[in-house]
Amino acid sequence: MMTGNRWISAFATVALLALPAAWEAAPAWAARKKAGATKEPRKKMELKSPSFENNSTVPKRHTCSGEDVSPPLAWTGAPQGTRSLALIMDDPDAPVGTWVHWVLYDLPAESKGLAEGLPKKETLPDGAKQGLCWGVEDFSRVGYHGPCPPPGKPHRYSFRLYALKEPLGLPPKATKAEVLKAMAGRVLGQAELVGAFKR
């Protein structure tokens, strides 16, 4: 049977033998901790326009009071796995209900923006499709049709960009409701740009 002193001596010997392994493991643990601490945060998806800042006035050029051409747009931070993009512009302040101004979908995932003045055609050269707009439930136009509020208080115009895990595969001239329904379960991320305009 071991006496008290022998137990203490044996314990000390085991502890000393374990020290080298502990010292060897320490640098690896510290490296893992440092790597985790310096890992870059996931970038937020952003939508911007060279024509106007977020929550500022949409230039007259992009409205029915001017040339009514679509504004240039640029985006960053699309999540990994994005295979398609969609864009919806509407006016939630319209007196008759949310007024749809632009529906664009099946944009290529590698695209980083839109040039000013896209043609008001059903299908664009890069394969993107444009839906029906200019109304709340009944629509009569295709392509971009800019802010055109009744005289009075300014209206807000929301441009929402969606990153999708696959193309929607809808034919041209789909409505906003049809696009939103097709996007269900496919959205990886989204960004919003808001402009205002009054007449």
C-alpha positions in Angstrom: 0.0 0.0 0.0 1.3 3.5 -0.9 1.8 6.0 1.9 0.7 9.6 1.5 4.2 10.8 0.5 4.4 8.1 -2.2 1.0 9.1 -3.6 2.1 12.7 -3.9 5.4 11.7 -5.5 3.6 9.5 -8.1 1.1 12.3 -8.9 3.9 14.8 -9.4 5.7 12.4 -11.8 2.6 12.0 -13.9 2.0 15.7 -14.0 5.6 16.3 -15.1 5.3 13.7 -17.9 2.2 15.4 -19.2 3.7 18.9 -19.4 5.5 18.4 -22.8 2.3 17.2 -24.5 0.4 20.2 -23.0 3.0 22.6 -24.3 2.9 21.1 -27.7 -0.9 21.3 -27.9 -0.9 25.0 -26.7 0.4 26.6 -29.9 -2.1 24.6 -32.1 -5.0 25.6 -29.8 -3.8 29.3 -29.9 -3.6 29.2 -33.7 -7.1 27.8 -34.0 -8.4 30.5 -31.7 -6.6 33.3 -33.6 -7.9 32.0 -36.9 -11.4 32.0 -35.6 -11.0 35.5 -34.2 -9.7 36.9 -37.5 -12.2 35.2 -39.8 -13.8 37.9 -42.0 -17.5 38.5 -41.3 -19.9 37.7 -44.1 -20.4 40.7 -46.4 -23.9 42.2 -46.5 -25.6 42.4 -49.8 -26.0 46.0 -51.0 -27.8 47.8 -53.8 -26.8 51.3 -54.9 -27.2 53.7 -57.8 -24.8 56.3 -59.1 -27.8 58.5 -59.7 -29.1 58.9 -56.2 -28.3 57.9 -52.6 -30.5 55.7 -50.5 -33.5 57.6 -49.1 -32.9 60.6 -51.4 -34.7 62.1 -54.3 -34.9 60.1 -57.6 -33.6 62.4 -60.4 -36.3 63.8 -62.8 -34.6 62.0 -65.6 -35.8 58.6 -64.2 -39.4 59.8 -63.8 -42.4 60.5 -66.0 -41.6 64.2 -65.6 -38.3 63.5 -67.5 -37.0 61.0 -70.0 -38.4 58.1 -67.8 -35.2 56.0 -68.3 -34.3 53.3 -65.8 -31.5 54.4 -63.3 -28.1 52.7 -63.3 -27.8 50.2 -60.5 -24.9 48.3 -58.9 -24.8 45.6 -56.3 -22.3 43.7 -54.2 -22.3 40.9 -51.6 -24.4 38.3 -53.4 -24.3 35.2 -51.2 -22.3 32.1 -52.3 -24.5 29.8 -54.3 -26.4 32.6 -56.1 -27.4 31.4 -59.6 -29.9 34.1 -60.5 -31.1 37.6 -59.5 -34.5 39.4 -59.6 -35.4 43.0 -59.1 -38.8 44.5 -58.2 -39.6 48.3 -58.0 -42.8 49.5 -56.5 -44.5 52.5 -54.8 -46.1 51.6 -51.4 -47.5 55.1 -51.1 -49.8 55.0 -54.1 -53.4 55.9 -53.0 -54.9 52.9 -54.7 -52.4 50.4 -53.3 -48.8 49.4 -53.9 -48.1 50.4 -57.5 -45.7 48.2 -59.5 -43.1 50.1 -61.6 -40.6 47.4 -62.7 -40.3 43.6 -62.6 -37.0 42.0 -63.8 -36.0 38.4 -63.2 -33.6 35.7 -64.3 -30.7 38.1 -64.3 -27.3 36.2 -64.6 -25.7 35.5 -61.3 -22.4 37.0 -62.4 -24.0 40.4 -63.2 -22.9 43.2 -60.9 -25.3 45.9 -62.1 -27.6 47.4 -64.7 -26.8 50.2 -67.2 -29.0 53.2 -67.4 -31.9 53.2 -69.8 -32.7 49.5 -70.3 -34.9 48.9 -73.3 -38.6 48.3 -72.5 -38.5 44.8 -74.0 -39.7 41.4 -72.7 -36.2 39.8 -72.9 -32.9 41.6 -72.6 -29.7 40.6 -74.4 -28.3 38.8 -71.3 -31.4 36.6 -71.1 -33.0 38.5 -68.3 -36.8 38.8 -68.6 -39.0 41.8 -67.8 -42.5 41.4 -66.3 -45.7 43.3 -66.4 -46.0 46.5 -64.5 -47.9 49.9 -64.2 -50.7 49.0 -61.9 -51.7 47.4 -58.6 -53.4 44.2 -59.9 -54.1 44.9 -63.6 -51.0 45.7 -65.7 -50.5 47.0 -69.2 -46.7 47.8 -69.6 -43.4 45.9 -69.8 -40.0 47.2 -68.6 -39.2 50.2 -66.4 -41.7 52.9 -65.9 -40.5 55.4 -63.3 -42.1 57.5 -60.5 -45.2 59.4 -61.5 -47.1 60.2 -58.4 -50.1 62.5 -58.3 -49.3 66.1 -57.2 -48.8 66.4 -53.4 -46.6 64.6 -50.9 -43.5 62.7 -52.1 -43.9 59.0 -52.6 -41.3 56.3 -51.7 -40.0 54.0 -54.4 -38.5 50.7 -53.3 -35.9 48.9 -55.5 -35.5 45.3 -54.0 -32.9 43.0 -55.4 -33.1 39.2 -54.6 -30.3 36.7 -54.9 -31.7 33.3 -55.8 -30.3 29.8 -55.7 -31.7 29.0 -59.2 -33.4 30.8 -62.1 -37.2 31.2 -61.9 -37.8 29.9 -65.4 -40.9 32.0 -65.8 -41.8 33.3 -69.3 -41.6 37.0 -70.0 -44.4 39.3 -68.8 -44.8 37.6 -65.4 -46.5 39.7 -62.8 -44.9 40.7 -59.5 -47.2 38.3 -57.6 -46.1 35.4 -59.9 -42.4 36.3 -59.5 -42.8 36.4 -55.7 -44.6 33.1 -55.6 -41.9 31.5 -57.8 -39.2 32.9 -55.5 -40.6 31.1 -52.4 -37.9 28.9 -50.9 -35.2 30.1 -53.4 -34.1 33.4 -51.8 -30.5 33.5 -50.5 -30.3 37.2 -49.7 -31.8 40.5 -50.6 -30.9 44.3 -50.7 -33.0 47.4 -50.9 -32.6 50.9 -52.3 -35.2 53.5 -51.6 -35.8 56.8 -53.5 -38.4 59.5 -53.3 -40.2 61.8 -55.7 -43.0 64.3 -55.8 -44.7 66.4 -58.4 
